[in-house]
Amino acid sequence: MNVIAEAAVAILIKGWTPKAIKSTAETVSQTPEWVETNLRKVIAVYDKAIGSKVTSDFTLFSEICALNDLSLEEATSIFDIYKNYAETLKVILQNSDCLPHYKSVEWRLDVKVASRTCLEQMEPQVMMKLHLDSPPEVCVKKLNRTEDCSADEEAEQILEPLRNNDVMLQTDPSNLVHMCSVLEDALNQIKTSHVRRHIKNL
């Protein structure tokens, strides 16, 4: 199960590929279907363990494994890999959406009161500058990498720091009011019992 646990980490970093599944299946002498099923179990365990902030509590980790039809012996093997890659898994699974996060905003209201063709007019424009933090990227360098390298080869993780990202927006007051209304509706919908029930099952 060590090979499957290592392969699950590699897949979380690089994504699902038929080559990775085939390579892992050849390493453990199993069918690709068997490998894919167990990889999904291990990834589900990693996700739940990170969400539950498991660090060194093997009892809680083994309970999570049991919920995913994994034996105590398999849980022991997976736990060793989990501890080795805990920080990498935390970065990947907690930033899986890869979307920038809001940091701050600057805004300005400009009003055009006249032009050469129209001496009397009123055209307001709202300018906004959003300061965002992009999530860190996880890079993996394979050591002594070859054409036929397997998914469980030793890897070194490099975590890049948060990167600043600024976005400029411009709109008129009426559209800004409409956007605020849509966002408020979305916030109200997420508080409903129907949406909460779906979120709980994710």
N, CA and C of each residue as an Amber inpcrd file, in Angstrom:
protein
   606
   0.8340000  -1.2220000   0.0000000   0.0000000   0.0000000   0.0000000
   0.8630000   1.2650000   0.0000000   2.1580000   1.1180000   0.3250000
   3.0470000   2.2780000   0.2900000   3.1180000   2.8930000  -1.1070000
   3.1660000   2.0200000  -2.1110000   3.2560000   2.4880000  -3.4980000
   1.9940000   3.2630000  -3.8850000   0.8340000   2.7590000  -3.4750000
  -0.4360000   3.4280000  -3.7750000  -0.4980000   4.7780000  -3.0730000
  -0.0530000   4.8130000  -1.8180000  -0.0820000   6.0610000  -1.0550000
   0.8320000   7.1060000  -1.6750000   2.0350000   6.6860000  -2.1350000
   2.9600000   7.6020000  -2.8010000   2.3650000   8.0750000  -4.1290000
   1.7670000   7.1370000  -4.8630000   1.1750000   7.4800000  -6.1560000
   0.0270000   8.4700000  -5.9970000  -0.7340000   8.3420000  -4.9130000
  -1.8520000   9.2600000  -4.6550000  -1.3420000  10.6830000  -4.4630000
  -0.2130000  10.8260000  -3.7750000   0.3860000  12.1530000  -3.5940000
   0.8180000  12.7290000  -4.9400000   1.4790000  11.8890000  -5.7500000
   1.9460000  12.3390000  -7.0630000   0.7800000  12.7640000  -7.9570000
  -0.3220000  12.0400000  -7.8910000  -1.4960000  12.3600000  -8.7100000
  -2.1380000  13.6580000  -8.2510000  -2.1720000  13.8920000  -6.9480000
  -2.7200000  15.1490000  -6.4390000  -1.8910000  16.3360000  -6.9260000
  -0.5960000  16.1180000  -7.0840000   0.2830000  17.2020000  -7.5240000
   0.2120000  17.4090000  -9.0290000   0.2530000  16.3030000  -9.7900000
   0.3660000  16.4060000 -11.2540000  -0.9330000  16.1240000 -11.9960000
  -1.9300000  15.5520000 -11.3020000  -3.1950000  15.2420000 -11.9480000
  -3.2650000  13.7920000 -12.4000000  -4.5050000  13.3550000 -12.7210000
  -4.7470000  11.9890000 -13.1700000  -4.2610000  11.8210000 -14.6020000
  -3.4730000  10.7890000 -14.8480000  -3.0520000  10.4570000 -16.2070000
  -3.0730000   8.9460000 -16.3820000  -3.4580000   8.4570000 -17.5480000
  -3.4520000   7.0030000 -17.7930000  -2.0710000   6.3940000 -17.5860000
  -1.0210000   7.1630000 -17.9290000   0.3410000   6.6570000 -17.7750000
   0.6670000   6.4080000 -16.3070000   0.2230000   7.3180000 -15.4290000
   0.4840000   7.1550000 -13.9960000  -0.2390000   5.9240000 -13.4550000
  -1.4880000   5.7330000 -13.8790000  -2.2610000   4.5680000 -13.4250000
  -1.5980000   3.2810000 -13.9170000  -1.2070000   3.2620000 -15.1870000
  -0.5920000   2.0630000 -15.7710000   0.7360000   1.7470000 -15.0950000
   1.5480000   2.7880000 -14.8650000   2.8450000   2.5920000 -14.2240000
   2.6920000   2.0320000 -12.8130000   1.7400000   2.5770000 -12.0720000
   1.5030000   2.0960000 -10.7070000   0.9680000   0.6680000 -10.7230000
   0.0970000   0.3480000 -11.6750000  -0.4600000  -1.0030000 -11.7880000
   0.6360000  -2.0190000 -12.0650000   1.6050000  -1.6570000 -12.9190000
   2.7220000  -2.5560000 -13.2080000   3.6160000  -2.7400000 -11.9890000
   3.7730000  -1.6720000 -11.2070000   4.6300000  -1.7430000 -10.0230000
   4.0490000  -2.6770000  -8.9660000   2.7370000  -2.6150000  -8.7640000
   2.0960000  -3.4360000  -7.7190000   1.5000000  -4.7240000  -8.2830000
   1.6740000  -4.9540000  -9.5830000   1.1680000  -6.1730000 -10.2480000
  -0.3330000  -6.3560000 -10.0560000  -1.0660000  -5.2740000 -10.3100000
  -2.5300000  -5.3000000 -10.2170000  -3.1180000  -4.6770000 -11.4820000
  -4.4310000  -4.7850000 -11.6160000  -5.0940000  -4.2000000 -12.7790000
  -5.2290000  -2.6860000 -12.5960000  -5.2990000  -1.9320000 -13.6890000
  -5.5010000  -0.4760000 -13.5800000  -6.7820000  -0.1250000 -12.8310000
  -7.8320000  -0.9390000 -12.9820000  -9.0950000  -0.6930000 -12.2790000
  -8.9020000  -0.7890000 -10.7690000  -8.1620000  -1.8200000 -10.3310000
  -7.8880000  -1.9940000  -8.8870000  -7.0890000  -0.8090000  -8.3620000
  -6.0880000  -0.3930000  -9.1290000  -5.2420000   0.7270000  -8.7230000
  -6.0570000   2.0100000  -8.6120000  -6.8940000   2.2860000  -9.6100000
  -7.6910000   3.5120000  -9.5860000  -8.6480000   3.5360000  -8.4030000
  -9.2800000   2.3980000  -8.1050000 -10.1960000   2.3270000  -6.9670000
  -9.4890000   2.6470000  -5.6660000  -8.3040000   2.0700000  -5.4670000
  -7.5730000   2.2890000  -4.2210000  -6.9510000   3.6710000  -4.1540000
  -6.5740000   4.2210000  -5.3090000  -6.0710000   5.5940000  -5.3120000
  -7.1570000   6.5630000  -4.8630000  -8.3680000   6.3360000  -5.3260000
  -9.4840000   7.2100000  -4.9280000  -9.7560000   7.0830000  -3.4260000
  -9.6200000   5.8850000  -2.8840000  -9.8100000   5.6920000  -1.4450000
  -8.7550000   6.4690000  -0.6600000  -7.4960000   6.3450000  -1.0910000
  -6.4020000   7.0060000  -0.3710000  -6.5220000   8.5230000  -0.4650000
  -6.8800000   9.0190000  -1.6450000  -7.0530000  10.4710000  -1.8150000
  -8.1940000  10.9790000  -0.9340000  -9.2710000  10.1880000  -0.8300000
 -10.3850000  10.5610000   0.0490000  -9.9220000  10.6100000   1.5050000
  -9.0500000   9.6740000   1.8850000  -8.4930000   9.6600000   3.2460000
  -7.6380000  10.9050000   3.4800000  -6.7730000  11.2220000   2.5280000
  -5.9330000  12.4190000   2.6520000  -6.7970000  13.6710000   2.8190000
  -7.8250000  13.7800000   1.9970000  -8.6910000  14.9600000   2.0210000
  -9.3730000  15.1020000   3.3770000  -9.9110000  14.0070000   3.8760000
 -10.6120000  14.0430000   5.1640000  -9.6370000  14.2890000   6.3070000
  -8.4460000  13.6920000   6.2320000  -7.4560000  13.8590000   7.2990000
  -6.9640000  15.3000000   7.3760000  -6.7290000  15.9170000   6.2130000
  -6.3070000  17.3230000   6.1940000  -7.4330000  18.2040000   6.7100000
  -8.6580000  17.9020000   6.2850000  -9.8130000  18.6770000   6.7540000
 -10.0260000  18.5500000   8.2500000  -9.6820000  17.4010000   8.8070000
  -9.8210000  17.1630000  10.2540000  -8.5690000  17.5570000  11.0230000
  -7.5720000  18.0990000  10.3100000  -6.3120000  18.5650000  10.9120000
  -5.5960000  17.4600000  11.6670000  -5.5550000  16.2820000  11.0700000
  -4.8350000  15.1550000  11.6720000  -3.3390000  15.3760000  11.4820000
  -2.5770000  15.2580000  12.5660000  -1.1190000  15.3950000  12.4820000
  -0.4430000  14.0860000  12.9010000  -0.5630000  13.7470000  14.1770000
   0.0790000  12.5260000  14.6690000  -0.9080000  11.5800000  15.3380000
  -2.1920000  11.8530000  15.2090000  -3.2240000  11.0350000  15.8380000
  -3.5800000   9.8570000  14.9190000  -2.8950000   8.7210000  15.1480000
  -3.1400000   7.5630000  14.2850000  -4.5240000   6.9750000  14.5140000
  -5.0610000   7.0880000  15.7120000  -6.3880000   6.5410000  15.9960000
  -7.4470000   7.1790000  15.1050000  -7.4320000   8.5170000  15.0330000
  -8.3870000   9.2180000  14.1780000  -8.1310000   8.8970000  12.7100000
  -6.8570000   8.8110000  12.3360000  -6.5110000   8.5040000  10.9480000
  -7.0090000   7.1140000  10.5530000  -6.8420000   6.1460000  11.4530000
  -7.2950000   4.7780000  11.1610000  -8.8160000   4.7120000  11.0450000
  -9.5130000   5.5400000  11.8300000 -10.9800000   5.5850000  11.7260000
 -11.4030000   6.1270000  10.3580000 -10.6820000   7.1390000   9.8680000
 -10.9650000   7.6800000   8.5410000 -10.7140000   6.6120000   7.4790000
  -9.6330000   5.8560000   7.6400000  -9.3230000   4.7770000   6.7000000
 -10.4130000   3.7060000   6.7260000 -10.8940000   3.3750000   7.9230000
 -11.9310000   2.3430000   8.0530000 -13.2110000   2.7560000   7.3270000
 -13.5190000   4.0530000   7.3700000 -14.7060000   4.5610000   6.6650000
 -14.5640000   4.4280000   5.1490000 -13.3170000   4.2950000   4.6800000
 -13.0580000   4.1390000   3.2500000 -12.6550000   2.7060000   2.9050000
 -13.0770000   1.7580000   3.7600000 -12.8590000   0.3190000   3.5220000
 -11.3840000  -0.0450000   3.4140000 -10.5650000   0.5630000   4.2600000
  -9.1400000   0.2320000   4.3160000  -8.8310000  -0.4140000   5.6580000
  -8.0170000  -1.4600000   5.6410000  -7.7100000  -2.2120000   6.8590000
  -6.7420000  -1.4430000   7.7540000  -6.5550000  -1.9420000   8.9660000
  -5.6450000  -1.3070000   9.9170000  -4.2080000  -1.3800000   9.4160000
  -3.8570000  -2.4960000   8.8110000  -2.5090000  -2.6380000   8.2520000
  -2.2770000  -1.6470000   7.1170000  -3.2780000  -1.4830000   6.2540000
  -3.1730000  -0.5130000   5.1710000  -3.1160000   0.9080000   5.7150000
  -3.8820000   1.1670000   6.7800000  -3.8810000   2.4940000   7.3940000
  -2.5030000   2.8520000   7.9400000  -1.8090000   1.8460000   8.4880000
  -0.4660000   2.0840000   9.0270000   0.4990000   2.4990000   7.9240000
   0.4320000   1.8170000   6.7920000   1.3070000   2.1530000   5.6600000
   0.9940000   3.5370000   5.1130000  -0.2970000   3.8310000   4.9650000
  -0.7110000   5.1290000   4.4090000  -0.3300000   6.2620000   5.3580000
  -0.4330000   6.0120000   6.6610000  -0.1510000   7.0480000   7.6560000
   1.3090000   7.4950000   7.5920000   2.2190000   6.5450000   7.3320000
   3.6420000   6.8990000   7.2190000   3.8670000   7.8640000   6.0570000
   3.2250000   7.5920000   4.9270000   3.3510000   8.4800000   3.7640000
   2.6710000   9.8090000   4.0420000   1.5150000   9.7550000   4.6910000
   0.7640000  10.9760000   5.0170000   1.6050000  11.9280000   5.8560000
   2.3000000  11.4060000   6.8510000   3.1240000  12.2520000   7.7200000
   4.2780000  12.8780000   6.9340000   4.8460000  12.1290000   5.9960000
   5.9680000  12.6470000   5.2040000   5.5450000  13.7940000   4.2920000
   4.3040000  13.7320000   3.7950000   3.8340000  14.7150000   2.8180000
   2.7200000  15.6000000   3.3760000   2.6010000  15.6720000   4.6820000
   1.4850000  16.4010000   5.2950000   1.4170000  17.8630000   4.8370000
   2.5640000  18.5340000   4.8210000   2.5730000  19.9500000   4.4360000
   2.2090000  20.1250000   2.9610000   2.7190000  19.2380000   2.1060000
   2.3890000  19.2960000   0.6790000   0.9050000  19.0710000   0.4660000
   0.3560000  18.0530000   1.1300000  -1.0680000  17.7400000   0.9970000
  -1.9330000  18.8890000   1.4970000  -1.4930000  19.5280000   2.5740000
  -2.2510000  20.6530000   3.1200000  -2.3480000  21.7830000   2.1090000
  -1.2260000  22.1020000   1.4540000  -1.2110000  23.1740000   0.4570000
  -2.1040000  22.8230000  -0.7270000  -2.0010000  21.5740000  -1.1990000
  -2.7650000  21.1570000  -2.3830000  -4.2550000  21.1340000  -2.1010000
  -4.6510000  20.4500000  -1.0180000  -6.0710000  20.2190000  -0.7560000
  -6.7810000  21.4530000  -0.2320000  -6.0680000  22.3240000   0.4670000
  -6.7080000  23.5330000   0.9670000  -6.7490000  24.6320000  -0.0860000
  -5.9860000  24.4780000  -1.1800000  -5.9940000  25.4680000  -2.2590000
  -6.3280000  24.7970000  -3.5790000  -7.1620000  23.7480000  -3.5130000
  -7.4660000  22.9800000  -4.7180000  -8.2090000  23.7810000  -5.7710000
  -8.9030000  24.8780000  -5.3460000  -9.6000000  25.6880000  -6.3360000
  -8.6500000  26.5590000  -7.1540000  -7.4170000  26.7660000  -6.5990000
  -6.3960000  27.5550000  -7.3000000  -6.8830000  28.9550000  -7.6600000
  -7.7960000  29.5010000  -6.8910000  -8.3080000  30.8450000  -7.1620000
  -7.6430000  31.8540000  -6.2400000  -7.4100000  33.0760000  -6.7270000
  -6.8370000  34.1080000  -5.8680000  -7.7890000  34.4670000  -4.7200000
  -7.2170000  34.9450000  -3.6190000  -8.0080000  35.3200000  -2.4510000
  -7.9870000  36.8380000  -2.2740000  -9.1280000  37.3750000  -1.9010000
  -9.2680000  38.8310000  -1.7210000  -8.3770000  39.3070000  -0.5720000
  -7.6930000  40.4240000  -0.8160000  -6.8280000  41.0200000   0.2040000
  -7.3180000  42.4090000   0.5960000  -7.4890000  43.3020000  -0.3860000
  -7.9760000  44.6530000  -0.1130000  -8.4630000  45.2730000  -1.4210000
  -9.0610000  46.4730000  -1.3080000  -9.5980000  47.1400000  -2.4920000
  -9.3600000  48.6500000  -2.4000000  -9.0780000  49.2560000  -3.5580000
  -9.0220000  50.7160000  -3.6830000 -10.0840000  51.1180000  -4.7000000
 -10.7570000  52.2570000  -4.4750000 -11.7920000  52.6640000  -5.4190000
 -11.7770000  54.1770000  -5.6290000 -12.3340000  54.5670000  -6.7790000
 -12.3830000  55.9840000  -7.1240000 -13.6260000  56.2270000  -7.9830000
 -14.2790000  57.3440000  -7.7670000 -15.4460000  57.7270000  -8.5600000
 -15.0550000  58.8760000  -9.4940000 -15.1540000  58.6300000 -10.8020000
 -14.8880000  59.6710000 -11.8040000 -16.1990000  60.1030000 -12.4430000
 -16.3450000  61.4030000 -12.6710000 -17.5650000  61.9290000 -13.2930000
 -17.1770000  62.8230000 -14.4590000 -17.6820000  62.5020000 -15.6220000
 -17.4700000  63.3220000 -16.8180000 -18.6230000  64.3240000 -16.9000000
 -18.3080000  65.6110000 -16.7850000 -19.3560000  66.6380000 -16.7340000
 -19.5070000  67.4100000 -18.0430000 -18.5450000  67.2580000 -18.9460000
 -18.6450000  67.9830000 -20.2200000 -17.6640000  67.4080000 -21.2300000
 -17.9670000  67.6500000 -22.4990000 -17.0740000  67.2630000 -23.5890000
 -17.2260000  68.2770000 -24.7200000 -16.4580000  68.1490000 -25.7820000
 -16.5440000  69.1040000 -26.8900000 -17.8980000  69.0320000 -27.5850000
 -18.4670000  67.8310000 -27.6360000 -19.7470000  67.6750000 -28.3410000
 -20.9450000  67.9100000 -27.4370000 -20.7320000  67.7660000 -26.1450000
 -21.8510000  67.9540000 -25.2000000 -21.3280000  68.6920000 -23.9740000
 -21.7400000  69.9560000 -23.8590000 -21.2180000  70.7740000 -22.7740000
 -21.8450000  70.4520000 -21.4250000 -23.0190000  69.8680000 -21.4400000
 -23.6880000  69.5170000 -20.1810000 -24.0400000  68.0300000 -20.1870000
 -23.3400000  67.2780000 -19.3790000 -23.6130000  65.8500000 -19.2760000
 -23.1630000  65.3530000 -17.9050000 -23.5460000  64.1500000 -17.5840000
 -23.1920000  63.5580000 -16.2980000 -22.9790000  62.0540000 -16.5180000
 -21.7180000  61.6570000 -16.6440000 -21.3820000  60.2540000 -16.8690000
 -20.4440000  59.7700000 -15.7560000 -21.0110000  59.2230000 -14.6850000
 -20.1590000  58.7160000 -13.5890000 -19.5680000  57.3420000 -13.9240000
 -18.3650000  57.1070000 -13.4810000 -17.6890000  55.8160000 -13.6340000
 -17.0230000  55.4510000 -12.3110000 -17.1850000  54.1990000 -11.9140000
 -16.5530000  53.7120000 -10.6840000 -15.3400000  52.8770000 -11.0690000
 -14.1750000  53.2470000 -10.5420000 -12.9360000  52.5000000 -10.7680000
 -12.5830000  51.7520000  -9.4870000 -12.2770000  50.4540000  -9.6110000
 -11.8840000  49.6540000  -8.4500000 -10.6100000  48.8840000  -8.7640000
  -9.7320000  48.8220000  -7.7980000  -8.5000000  48.0450000  -7.9220000
  -8.4850000  46.9950000  -6.8160000  -8.6550000  45.7500000  -7.2070000
  -8.6680000  44.6530000  -6.2380000  -7.2510000  44.1210000  -6.0460000
  -6.8310000  44.0480000  -4.7980000  -5.5440000  43.4360000  -4.4660000
  -5.8150000  41.9920000  -4.0290000  -5.2610000  41.0350000  -4.7690000
  -5.5110000  39.6210000  -4.5160000  -4.2100000  38.8950000  -4.2080000
  -4.3330000  37.8250000  -3.4370000  -3.2110000  36.9250000  -3.1780000
  -3.4690000  35.6250000  -3.9150000  -2.5690000  35.2590000  -4.8330000
  -2.7030000  33.9850000  -5.5140000  -2.1930000  32.8930000  -4.5890000
  -2.8320000  31.7030000  -4.6080000  -2.3920000  30.6150000  -3.7280000
  -1.0190000  30.1240000  -4.1330000  -0.2580000  29.5510000  -3.1820000
   1.0710000  29.0430000  -3.5240000   0.9850000  27.8590000  -4.4660000
   1.9950000  27.7080000  -5.2990000   2.0560000  26.5810000  -6.2160000
   2.9690000  25.5140000  -5.6370000   2.6450000  24.2810000  -5.9220000
   3.4770000  23.1740000  -5.4720000   4.2260000  22.6330000  -6.6760000
   5.5410000  22.6440000  -6.5960000   6.3570000  22.1200000  -7.6880000
   7.0760000  20.8810000  -7.1800000   7.2070000  19.8900000  -8.0340000
   7.8780000  18.6580000  -7.6400000   9.0380000  18.3940000  -8.5800000
  10.2080000  18.1790000  -8.0370000  11.3730000  17.8280000  -8.8250000
  11.6760000  16.3540000  -8.6010000  11.6660000  15.5910000  -9.6540000
  12.0120000  14.1880000  -9.5610000  13.5300000  14.0600000  -9.4930000
  14.0130000  13.2310000  -8.5790000  15.4360000  13.0050000  -8.4550000
  15.8310000  11.8320000  -9.3420000  16.8770000  12.0280000 -10.1480000
  17.3270000  10.9910000 -11.0730000  16.1900000  10.5280000 -11.9640000
  15.4470000  11.4530000 -12.5200000  14.2770000  11.1180000 -13.3230000
  14.6760000  10.4760000 -14.6440000  13.9460000   9.4430000 -15.0450000
  14.1740000   8.7690000 -16.3150000  12.8600000   8.6950000 -17.0650000
  12.9230000   8.1830000 -18.2860000  11.7230000   8.0730000 -19.1120000
  10.6680000   7.1920000 -18.4610000  11.1320000   6.1290000 -17.7620000
  10.2000000   5.1580000 -17.1940000  10.0650000   5.3120000 -15.6880000
  10.2310000   6.5190000 -15.1780000  10.1690000   6.7210000 -13.7350000
   8.7710000   6.3880000 -13.2210000   8.7260000   5.7560000 -12.0520000
   7.4520000   5.3640000 -11.4620000   6.9480000   6.4560000 -10.5520000
   5.6720000   6.3580000 -10.1950000   5.0290000   7.4330000  -9.4240000
   5.5120000   7.4870000  -7.9950000   6.1840000   6.4270000  -7.5180000
   6.5910000   6.4100000  -6.1080000   8.0520000   6.7880000  -5.9210000
   8.6870000   7.3790000  -6.9530000  10.0630000   7.8200000  -6.8000000
  10.1480000   8.9570000  -5.7920000  11.3150000   9.0840000  -5.1910000
  11.4960000  10.1380000  -4.1850000  11.3520000  11.5040000  -4.8240000
  10.6420000  12.3990000  -4.1390000  10.4170000  13.7380000  -4.6910000
  10.7140000  14.7830000  -3.6340000  11.1050000  15.9480000  -4.1090000
  11.3690000  17.0740000  -3.2170000  10.3520000  18.1530000  -3.5020000
   9.6880000  18.6270000  -2.4710000   8.6570000  19.6380000  -2.6800000
   9.2420000  21.0320000  -2.5590000   8.7670000  21.9290000  -3.4060000
   9.1460000  23.3390000  -3.3500000   7.8720000  24.1430000  -3.3140000
   7.6680000  24.8900000  -2.2760000   6.4600000  25.6990000  -2.1460000
   6.7990000  27.1460000  -2.4750000   6.1780000  27.6810000  -3.5100000
   6.3790000  29.0740000  -3.8620000   5.5130000  29.9510000  -2.9760000
   6.0110000  31.1100000  -2.5550000   5.2260000  31.9920000  -1.6880000
   4.0290000  32.5840000  -2.4150000   3.1390000  33.1930000  -1.6320000
   1.9720000  33.8650000  -2.2170000   2.4180000  34.9750000  -3.1630000
   1.7330000  35.0960000  -4.2770000   2.0630000  36.1190000  -5.2610000
   0.9490000  37.1640000  -5.2970000   1.3490000  38.4370000  -5.3110000
   0.3720000  39.5160000  -5.3820000  -0.2040000  39.6040000  -6.7920000
  -1.4870000  39.8930000  -6.8670000  -2.1580000  39.9730000  -8.1600000
  -3.2120000  41.0710000  -8.0740000  -3.0670000  42.1150000  -8.8990000
  -3.9990000  43.2420000  -8.8890000  -4.9180000  43.1710000 -10.1040000
  -6.1980000  43.4640000  -9.8890000  -7.1900000  43.4440000 -10.9590000
  -7.9100000  44.7870000 -10.9810000  -7.9540000  45.4070000 -12.1750000
  -8.6420000  46.6930000 -12.3340000 -10.0450000  46.4610000 -12.8940000
 -11.0350000  47.0980000 -12.2830000 -12.4250000  46.9960000 -12.7270000
 -12.9930000  48.3990000 -12.9380000 -13.8410000  48.5260000 -13.9580000
 -14.4970000  49.8050000 -14.2080000 -15.9510000  49.5520000 -14.5990000
 -16.8640000  50.3000000 -14.0050000 -18.2850000  50.1400000 -14.3140000
 -19.0230000  51.4260000 -13.9620000 -20.2890000  51.4740000 -14.3260000
 -21.1040000  52.6310000 -13.9510000 -21.9060000  52.2800000 -12.7050000
 -22.4180000  53.2600000 -11.9840000 -23.1190000  53.0060000 -10.7200000
 -24.2880000  52.0360000 -10.8300000 -25.0650000  52.1050000 -11.9140000
 -26.2270000  51.2210000 -12.0360000 -25.8060000  49.7530000 -12.1390000
 -24.7560000  49.4860000 -12.9250000 -24.2570000  48.1170000 -13.0250000
 -23.6270000  47.6580000 -11.7200000 -22.9900000  48.5740000 -11.0160000
 -22.3900000  48.2280000  -9.7300000 -23.4680000  47.8290000  -8.7250000
 -24.5780000  48.5690000  -8.7220000 -25.7050000  48.2230000  -7.8450000
 -26.2570000  46.8450000  -8.2070000 -26.3470000  46.5650000  -9.5010000
 -26.8410000  45.2590000  -9.9480000 -25.9110000  44.1310000  -9.5020000
 -24.5950000  44.3390000  -9.6460000 -23.6310000  43.3180000  -9.2230000
 -23.7230000  43.0650000  -7.7210000 -23.8590000  44.1210000  -6.9550000
 -24.0050000  43.9710000  -5.4980000 -25.2590000  43.1830000  -5.1560000
 -26.3360000  43.4480000  -5.8890000 -27.5940000  42.7420000  -5.6590000
 -27.4510000  41.2410000  -5.9460000 -26.7680000  40.9180000  -7.0510000
 -26.5560000  39.5070000  -7.4120000 -25.7070000  38.8010000  -6.3540000
 -24.6490000  39.4690000  -5.8740000 -23.7810000  38.8770000  -4.8570000
 -24.5240000  38.6790000  -3.5360000 -25.3570000  39.6490000  -3.1750000
 -26.1420000  39.5190000  -1.9420000 -27.1340000  38.3590000  -2.0390000
 -27.7390000  38.1810000  -3.2350000 -28.6510000  37.0510000  -3.4480000
 -27.9060000  35.7250000  -3.2900000 -26.6820000  35.6730000  -3.8270000
 -25.8770000  34.4470000  -3.7150000 -25.5420000  34.1500000  -2.2590000
 -25.1990000  35.1960000  -1.4900000 -24.8960000  35.0060000  -0.0670000
 -26.1220000  34.5250000   0.7050000 -27.2840000  35.0510000   0.3430000
 -28.5170000  34.6210000   1.0070000 -28.8680000  33.1800000   0.6600000
 -28.6090000  32.7750000  -0.5930000 -28.9100000  31.4130000  -1.0110000
 -28.0280000  30.3920000  -0.3130000 -26.7610000  30.7550000  -0.0830000
 -25.8450000  29.8000000   0.5460000 -26.2070000  29.5460000   2.0110000
 -27.0220000  30.4270000   2.5820000 -27.4530000  30.2470000   3.9780000
 -28.6910000  29.3670000   4.0960000 -29.3140000  29.0160000   2.9760000
 -30.5310000  28.2050000   3.0230000 -30.2040000  26.7680000   3.4050000
 -31.1670000  26.0790000   3.9840000 -30.9660000  24.6950000   4.4240000
 -30.6750000  23.7730000   3.2400000 -31.2690000  24.0700000   2.0730000
 -31.0550000  23.2400000   0.8860000 -29.5790000  23.2530000   0.4710000
 -28.9800000  24.4400000   0.4110000 -27.5800000  24.5600000   0.0130000
 -26.6650000  23.9960000   1.0970000 -26.9810000  24.2720000   2.3540000
 -26.1630000  23.7550000   3.4570000 -26.1260000  22.2300000   3.4580000
 -27.2460000  21.6150000   3.0960000 -27.3110000  20.1580000   3.0460000
 -26.3680000  19.6070000   1.9760000 -26.3170000  20.2880000   0.8250000
 -25.4250000  19.8460000  -0.2460000 -23.9700000  20.0670000   0.1330000
 -23.6570000  21.2010000   0.7600000 -22.2880000  21.4910000   1.1720000
 -21.8050000  20.4620000   2.1860000 -22.6850000  20.0660000   3.0890000
 -22.3170000  19.0950000   4.1110000 -21.9420000  17.7520000   3.5020000
 -22.5550000  17.4170000   2.3620000 -22.2980000  16.1150000   1.7160000
 -21.0940000  16.1420000   0.7680000 -20.5290000  17.3290000   0.5550000
 -19.3660000  17.4170000  -0.3350000 -18.1300000  16.8570000   0.3390000
